[in-house]
Amino acid sequence: MSWSVGQVAASSGITVRTLHHYEAIGLLVPRGRTSSGYRQYSYDDLERLQRILAYRRLGFGLEEIAEVLESSDPVDHLRRQHAVLTDRIEELQQMVTAIEKTMEARKMGVSLTPAEMFEVFGSSDPTQYEDEVRERWGETEAYRQSQQRTGQYTKDDWIRIRDEAAANVAVFEALFRAGEPATSVAAMDAAEEHRQHISRWFYDCGYDIHRGLGTMYVEDPRFTANYDAETPGLAAYLRDAIHANADRFQK
């Protein structure tokens, strides 16, 4: 069987002019001609065209496609396609991830781009447990306050929040390593700064709420692992200091 240039153009979705160009540069030269000189494309020609169009969709240039098609090793074609597709899939997956992070960030009121989120939080994902947070506390006033406040914060605000929190944890670590009791004034003062940090940036954190947070730092293994990563026992120390501070002000 053979096909005319018009039939090939119609079935492949490219123009007759493009087919003429492919022939002019030697990329796709039809195998036959009619007695009147009209081009006739064979099945092999169509198969070659299919490969050309596949490489074009992958972003290959015409010269590069010609080199690939003239290779004596047909498996080399598949290797090239596989490598390009793998890279493209990875690139698209990164784009999808960035979009998902942005969507989740918007849901929880973090108005940062993915690049800004990485700059502020590094490899930590502030949206990781958002579904769980919404399910557990979505109907509370604290959650609504947090949503309202964080939705207005800039990248500089988040950097300040991050640095304040890190400085507070550093104080706890220093006290813990120095053997300062969790019930000492210094430890309770650090706990009070921790509570005020939350109230200042997220929601009104009363002593009962703060006490509950301290308990969660030990009962939830994810929080415990985070605090104990470099300083084993820090999560329990933080809880004890928070409870002692609540007792101090609630007496």
C-alpha positions in Angstrom: 0.0 0.0 0.0 1.0 3.6 -0.5 -0.3 7.0 0.6 -0.2 10.4 -1.1 1.4 13.4 0.6 -2.1 14.8 1.3 -3.2 11.6 2.9 -0.1 11.4 5.1 -0.5 15.1 6.1 -4.2 14.5 7.1 -3.6 11.4 9.1 -0.5 12.6 10.9 -1.8 16.1 11.7 1.1 17.9 10.1 1.1 20.1 7.0 2.1 19.1 3.4 4.6 21.9 3.6 6.3 20.2 6.6 6.5 16.9 4.8 8.1 18.7 1.8 10.6 20.2 4.2 11.4 16.9 5.8 12.0 15.5 2.3 14.2 18.5 1.3 16.6 18.0 4.3 16.6 14.2 3.7 14.8 13.4 7.0 11.8 11.7 5.3 12.1 10.9 1.6 9.1 8.9 0.2 10.0 5.6 -1.3 7.9 5.9 -4.4 6.5 8.1 -7.1 3.5 7.7 -9.4 3.9 7.8 -13.1 2.9 11.4 -12.9 5.7 12.2 -10.4 3.5 12.4 -7.3 5.0 11.3 -4.0 4.0 7.9 -2.6 4.7 7.1 1.0 5.1 3.4 2.0 4.3 1.8 5.3 8.0 2.1 6.3 7.9 5.8 5.5 4.9 6.2 7.8 6.7 4.3 10.5 9.7 6.6 10.2 7.4 9.6 10.3 5.8 8.3 13.5 9.3 8.1 15.1 10.2 11.6 13.8 7.0 13.1 15.3 7.6 11.3 18.6 11.1 12.8 18.9 9.7 16.2 18.0 7.2 16.0 20.8 10.2 15.2 23.1 11.9 18.4 22.0 14.6 16.9 19.7 15.9 19.1 16.9 15.6 17.9 13.3 19.4 17.4 12.9 19.4 15.4 16.1 16.5 13.3 15.0 18.3 12.5 11.8 21.3 11.3 13.7 19.2 9.1 15.9 17.3 7.6 13.0 20.4 6.7 11.1 21.9 4.9 14.1 22.6 1.3 13.4 21.5 0.3 16.9 17.6 0.4 17.1 17.8 -0.1 20.9 19.7 3.2 21.0 16.5 5.0 19.9 14.6 3.5 22.9 17.4 4.4 25.3 17.3 8.0 24.1 13.5 8.2 24.3 13.6 6.6 27.7 16.2 9.0 29.1 14.3 12.0 27.7 10.9 10.8 29.0 12.4 10.1 32.4 13.8 13.6 32.6 10.5 15.1 31.5 8.5 13.0 34.0 10.8 14.2 36.8 10.5 17.8 35.6 6.7 17.5 35.5 6.5 15.8 38.8 8.5 18.7 40.4 6.1 21.1 38.8 3.1 19.1 40.2 4.7 19.0 43.7 5.4 22.7 43.6 1.7 23.4 42.6 0.5 21.0 45.3 2.6 22.7 48.0 1.3 26.1 46.9 -2.3 24.9 47.1 -1.8 23.4 50.5 0.0 26.5 51.7 -2.9 28.6 50.6 -5.3 26.4 52.5 -3.4 26.9 55.7 -2.8 30.6 55.1 0.9 30.5 54.2 1.1 32.9 51.3 4.5 31.9 50.0 5.7 30.5 46.7 7.4 27.1 46.8 10.8 28.7 46.4 10.1 31.0 49.4 8.8 28.1 51.4 12.1 26.2 50.8 14.1 29.3 51.7 12.2 29.7 55.0 11.6 26.1 56.0 14.2 24.1 54.1 13.3 20.5 53.6 10.6 20.7 56.3 7.1 20.9 54.9 4.8 23.1 57.0 1.8 21.8 55.1 2.6 18.1 55.8 -0.1 17.6 58.5 -2.6 20.2 57.5 -5.4 17.7 56.8 -4.9 16.2 60.3 -4.7 19.7 61.9 -7.9 20.8 60.1 -9.7 17.6 61.2 -8.7 17.9 64.8 -8.9 21.7 65.4 -10.6 23.1 62.3 -13.6 24.2 64.3 -11.7 26.0 67.1 -11.1 29.7 67.5 -7.4 29.0 67.7 -7.4 27.5 64.2 -9.4 30.4 62.8 -7.1 32.9 64.4 -4.1 31.1 63.0 -5.5 31.0 59.5 -6.4 34.7 59.6 -3.0 35.8 60.9 -0.7 33.6 58.8 -2.5 34.5 55.6 -1.1 38.0 55.9 2.5 37.1 56.7 5.3 37.8 54.2 8.5 35.8 53.7 10.3 38.1 56.1 7.6 37.5 58.7 8.1 33.7 58.4 11.9 34.1 58.6 11.4 36.0 61.9 9.0 33.4 63.2 11.4 30.6 62.3 14.4 32.4 63.9 12.5 33.2 67.1 11.3 29.5 67.4 14.9 28.2 66.8 16.3 30.6 69.4 13.7 29.5 72.0 14.6 25.8 71.4 18.3 26.6 71.7 17.6 28.1 75.2 15.8 24.9 76.2 18.7 22.7 74.9 21.3 24.8 76.7 19.3 24.5 80.0 18.7 20.8 79.6 22.4 20.0 78.8 23.5 22.2 81.7 21.3 20.0 84.1 18.9 22.9 84.9 15.7 21.4 86.3 12.6 21.8 84.2 11.0 23.5 87.2 13.7 26.1 87.5 12.8 29.8 86.9 15.0 29.8 83.8 13.2 26.8 82.3 9.8 28.2 83.1 10.8 31.6 81.7 11.8 29.8 78.4 8.4 28.0 78.5 6.7 31.4 78.9 8.5 32.8 75.9 7.4 29.7 74.0 3.8 30.4 74.9 4.1 34.1 74.0 5.7 33.3 70.7 2.6 31.2 69.8 0.3 33.9 71.0 2.2 36.6 69.2 2.2 34.9 65.8 -0.5 32.3 65.6 -3.3 32.3 68.2 -4.1 33.3 71.8 -2.4 30.5 73.6 -3.7 30.3 77.2 -2.0 28.2 79.8 -4.4 25.3 79.4 -3.9 25.2 75.7 -0.1 25.5 76.3 -0.2 22.6 78.8 -1.9 20.5 76.2 0.8 21.3 73.6 3.5 20.3 76.1 1.8 16.9 76.6 1.4 16.4 72.9 5.2 16.9 72.4 5.7 13.7 74.3 2.6 11.7 73.4 2.9 12.3 69.7 6.0 10.4 68.5 6.4 12.8 65.5 6.9 15.8 67.9 9.1 13.7 70.2 11.3 12.6 67.3 11.7 16.2 66.1 12.8 17.6 69.5 14.8 14.6 70.5 16.7 14.3 67.1 19.8 16.0 68.4 19.0 16.2 72.1 17.4 13.0 73.4 15.0 13.8 76.2 14.4 17.4 75.2 10.7 16.8 74.3 10.0 15.6 77.9 12.0 18.5 79.3 10.0 20.9 77.3 6.7 19.4 78.4 7.8 19.5 82.1 8.9 23.2 81.8 5.6 24.1 80.1 3.6 22.4 82.8 5.6 24.0 85.6 5.2 27.4 84.0 1.4 26.9 83.7 1.3 25.8 87.4 3.3 29.0 88.3 0.8 31.4 86.7 -2.4 29.5 87.4 -1.9 29.2 91.2 
